[in-house]
Amino acid sequence: MSGRVVLVGAGPGDPDLITVAGLKALREADVIVTDRLVPEALLAEAGKGAEIIPVGKIPRGKFTPQERINEILVEQALAGRVVVRFKGGDPFVFGRGYEEWLACVAAGVPVSYVPGVSSSIAGAGLAGIPVTQRGITQGYTVVSGHVPPGDERCDVDWEGLAGSGLTLVIMMGVFHLPRITECLIEAGLDPQTPSAMVENAGLPQMRVLRSTVGEIAEIAKAEGVRPPAVTIIGEVAGLGA
């Protein structure tokens, strides 16, 4: 069998931020199974005759079930095609890439991985915010805000993070940001802690909002912030202004 699957990260939004290996994989693909957050300009790099299959997930809207995506990858590879699973950011950072990897392995399909620049660090950096800085913080934590604190599906220790002294980067947290910030403050985080939101990182319409952890959720709502957006909480969020 000559078919195989390559999991490729597109980076945070700017087409120039894909890796050389990622671009090469796109150009060699017979099929590209694409996320909704990948830069459209990169799809133009596909080889002549390559089939593009969109399987993006719209928040609280239309989506292709993950199980069906897994099936598509396996079916196309078993048909002898070189398949690129193309995702925004990095496939292994809240991208369900490893679930797709396991599906390929279970089906006996060769699979490989090309890292992408994750918006979990690039979103902050593109706004001029370092997630770590000597003398300010010695680390950062990246968490998903897809499930709010208190939900039975939530396994994030928000209380522990409030006292960690680390930069907190929240992905997929626009909708639940009010509850997240409330929980952090209740757990002892100073409401005046600097915070920032980066919407559409790496795109021409990128927007940066800065405030405090006590006010950032209200400001984001008033400004109509929509996904994709990354929230940075910690002293470093006050840098680069």
C-alpha positions as semicolon CSV with decimal commas, in nm:
position;residue;x (nm);y (nm);z (nm)
1;M;0,000;0,000;0,000
2;S;0,145;0,338;-0,104
3;G;-0,115;0,545;0,078
4;R;-0,027;0,733;0,395
5;V;-0,140;1,018;0,616
6;V;0,060;1,325;0,717
7;L;-0,067;1,542;1,002
8;V;0,040;1,899;0,918
9;G;0,017;2,212;1,131
10;A;-0,055;2,531;0,937
11;G;0,054;2,774;1,209
12;P;-0,145;3,056;1,367
13;G;-0,296;3,224;1,061
14;D;-0,033;3,401;0,851
15;P;0,043;3,175;0,550
16;D;0,411;3,265;0,579
17;L;0,429;3,093;0,918
18;I;0,391;2,737;0,790
19;T;0,707;2,528;0,809
20;V;0,907;2,429;0,502
21;A;0,820;2,065;0,571
22;G;0,451;2,151;0,596
23;L;0,454;2,334;0,263
24;K;0,634;2,043;0,097
25;A;0,374;1,799;0,229
26;L;0,091;2,013;0,090
27;R;0,248;2,018;-0,254
28;E;0,292;1,640;-0,257
29;A;-0,057;1,550;-0,132
30;D;-0,321;1,373;-0,338
31;V;-0,587;1,467;-0,083
32;I;-0,599;1,750;0,172
33;V;-0,847;1,710;0,458
34;T;-0,865;2,063;0,590
35;D;-0,958;2,246;0,907
36;R;-1,157;2,572;0,889
37;L;-0,875;2,774;1,050
38;V;-0,604;2,704;0,791
39;P;-0,503;2,999;0,570
40;E;-0,688;2,968;0,239
41;A;-0,382;3,099;0,055
42;L;-0,198;2,781;0,151
43;L;-0,458;2,561;-0,016
44;A;-0,352;2,722;-0,342
45;E;-0,017;2,548;-0,290
46;A;-0,179;2,208;-0,339
47;G;-0,057;2,009;-0,635
48;K;-0,254;2,001;-0,957
49;G;-0,544;1,760;-0,926
50;A;-0,529;1,736;-0,547
51;E;-0,868;1,686;-0,385
52;I;-0,956;1,919;-0,098
53;I;-1,203;1,789;0,160
54;P;-1,323;2,048;0,417
55;V;-1,412;1,905;0,756
56;G;-1,398;2,218;0,971
57;K;-1,581;2,264;1,297
58;I;-1,773;2,589;1,350
59;P;-1,816;2,672;1,722
60;R;-2,176;2,589;1,818
61;G;-2,251;2,533;1,450
62;K;-2,194;2,295;1,163
63;F;-1,923;2,036;1,210
64;T;-1,795;1,703;1,087
65;P;-1,783;1,448;1,371
66;Q;-1,432;1,346;1,467
67;E;-1,514;0,980;1,405
68;R;-1,606;1,062;1,045
69;I;-1,283;1,260;0,996
70;N;-1,088;0,957;1,116
71;E;-1,275;0,740;0,866
72;I;-1,204;0,978;0,578
73;L;-0,831;0,975;0,650
74;V;-0,820;0,597;0,664
75;E;-1,042;0,546;0,358
76;Q;-0,838;0,781;0,142
77;A;-0,507;0,630;0,251
78;L;-0,628;0,275;0,197
79;A;-0,722;0,382;-0,156
80;G;-0,351;0,445;-0,212
81;R;-0,349;0,822;-0,173
82;V;-0,110;1,051;0,010
83;V;-0,336;1,235;0,254
84;V;-0,252;1,556;0,437
85;R;-0,463;1,631;0,742
86;F;-0,423;2,008;0,750
87;K;-0,494;2,189;1,077
88;G;-0,454;2,541;1,208
89;G;-0,184;2,582;1,470
90;D;-0,034;2,248;1,570
91;P;-0,219;1,916;1,533
92;F;-0,121;1,800;1,881
93;V;-0,224;2,119;2,068
94;F;-0,601;2,088;2,117
95;G;-0,623;1,967;1,758
96;R;-0,725;1,604;1,816
97;G;-0,429;1,509;1,602
98;Y;-0,334;1,216;1,821
99;E;-0,683;1,070;1,791
100;E;-0,634;1,073;1,415
101;W;-0,286;0,924;1,456
102;L;-0,430;0,635;1,659
103;A;-0,707;0,574;1,403
104;C;-0,446;0,543;1,129
105;V;-0,230;0,308;1,336
106;A;-0,531;0,091;1,417
107;A;-0,610;0,062;1,045
108;G;-0,251;-0,016;0,952
109;V;-0,206;0,316;0,771
110;P;0,140;0,478;0,785
111;V;0,115;0,817;0,957
112;S;0,362;1,097;1,026
113;Y;0,355;1,441;1,186
114;V;0,475;1,786;1,079
115;P;0,466;2,036;1,370
116;G;0,298;2,372;1,331
117;V;0,350;2,697;1,520
118;S;0,082;2,696;1,790
119;S;-0,120;3,009;1,857
120;S;-0,085;2,926;2,226
121;I;0,251;3,103;2,212
122;A;0,240;3,278;1,875
123;G;-0,082;3,466;1,954
124;A;0,083;3,635;2,249
125;G;0,411;3,688;2,065
126;L;0,246;3,850;1,764
127;A;0,089;4,098;2,006
128;G;0,432;4,176;2,151
129;I;0,374;3,969;2,465
130;P;0,633;3,708;2,572
131;V;0,480;3,417;2,758
132;T;0,796;3,401;2,973
133;Q;1,031;3,679;3,081
134;R;1,329;3,673;3,312
135;G;1,248;3,836;3,643
136;I;0,873;3,813;3,585
137;T;0,774;3,450;3,534
138;Q;0,958;3,124;3,486
139;G;0,693;2,941;3,291
140;Y;0,354;2,931;3,128
141;T;0,054;2,700;3,122
142;V;-0,172;2,644;2,823
143;V;-0,526;2,528;2,895
144;S;-0,851;2,487;2,707
145;G;-1,147;2,703;2,804
146;H;-1,385;2,492;2,598
147;V;-1,540;2,357;2,919
148;P;-1,606;2,603;3,207
149;P;-1,495;2,565;3,569
150;G;-1,745;2,361;3,767
151;D;-1,856;2,154;3,469
152;E;-1,832;1,780;3,533
153;R;-1,624;1,747;3,216
154;C;-1,366;2,000;3,336
155;D;-1,038;1,856;3,466
156;V;-0,842;2,185;3,480
157;D;-0,728;2,287;3,830
158;W;-0,824;2,653;3,795
159;E;-0,771;2,715;4,165
160;G;-0,418;2,580;4,144
161;L;-0,343;2,791;3,840
162;A;-0,457;3,105;4,021
163;G;-0,168;3,073;4,265
164;S;0,093;2,927;4,031
165;G;0,271;3,250;3,942
166;L;0,285;3,130;3,581
167;T;0,154;3,296;3,269
168;L;-0,185;3,147;3,186
169;V;-0,276;3,106;2,819
170;I;-0,639;3,015;2,753
171;M;-0,742;2,877;2,416
172;M;-1,103;2,827;2,302
173;G;-1,219;3,030;2,600
174;V;-1,415;3,321;2,454
175;F;-1,761;3,196;2,551
176;H;-1,668;3,085;2,904
177;L;-1,423;3,365;2,986
178;P;-1,654;3,534;3,242
179;R;-1,676;3,217;3,450
180;I;-1,305;3,142;3,409
181;T;-1,191;3,483;3,528
182;E;-1,444;3,477;3,811
183;C;-1,309;3,141;3,926
184;L;-0,947;3,261;3,914
185;I;-1,030;3,569;4,121
186;E;-1,229;3,364;4,372
187;A;-0,922;3,141;4,408
188;G;-0,706;3,439;4,501
189;L;-0,574;3,585;4,177
190;D;-0,546;3,964;4,203
191;P;-0,824;4,120;3,989
192;Q;-0,570;4,381;3,873
193;T;-0,347;4,114;3,714
194;P;-0,275;4,224;3,354
195;S;-0,465;4,037;3,083
196;A;-0,486;4,048;2,706
197;M;-0,694;3,891;2,432
198;V;-0,561;3,833;2,082
199;E;-0,830;3,776;1,822
200;N;-0,743;3,631;1,478
201;A;-0,372;3,609;1,559
202;G;-0,151;3,633;1,252
203;L;-0,427;3,760;1,022
204;P;-0,471;4,110;0,877
205;Q;-0,776;4,159;1,102
206;M;-0,583;4,066;1,418
207;R;-0,703;4,262;1,718
208;V;-0,548;4,297;2,065
209;L;-0,746;4,398;2,374
210;R;-0,569;4,472;2,702
211;S;-0,712;4,509;3,049
212;T;-0,707;4,327;3,383
213;V;-0,831;3,983;3,471
214;G;-1,120;4,149;3,654
215;E;-1,240;4,334;3,344
216;I;-1,116;4,148;3,036
217;A;-1,428;3,931;2,996
218;E;-1,661;4,231;3,007
219;I;-1,446;4,423;2,759
220;A;-1,430;4,125;2,524
221;K;-1,808;4,098;2,527
222;A;-1,853;4,472;2,467
223;E;-1,608;4,460;2,177
224;G;-1,772;4,157;2,021
225;V;-1,468;3,930;2,033
226;R;-1,527;3,604;1,849
227;P;-1,322;3,286;1,811
228;P;-1,048;3,223;1,733
229;A;-0,899;3,421;2,020
230;V;-0,630;3,356;2,279
231;T;-0,638;3,503;2,630
232;I;-0,316;3,574;2,819
233;I;-0,328;3,629;3,195
234;G;-0,024;3,728;3,399
235;E;0,226;4,005;3,451
236;V;0,371;3,957;3,100
237;A;0,035;4,065;2,954
238;G;0,125;4,416;3,064
239;L;0,438;4,415;2,848
240;G;0,461;4,526;2,487
241;A;0,177;4,775;2,517
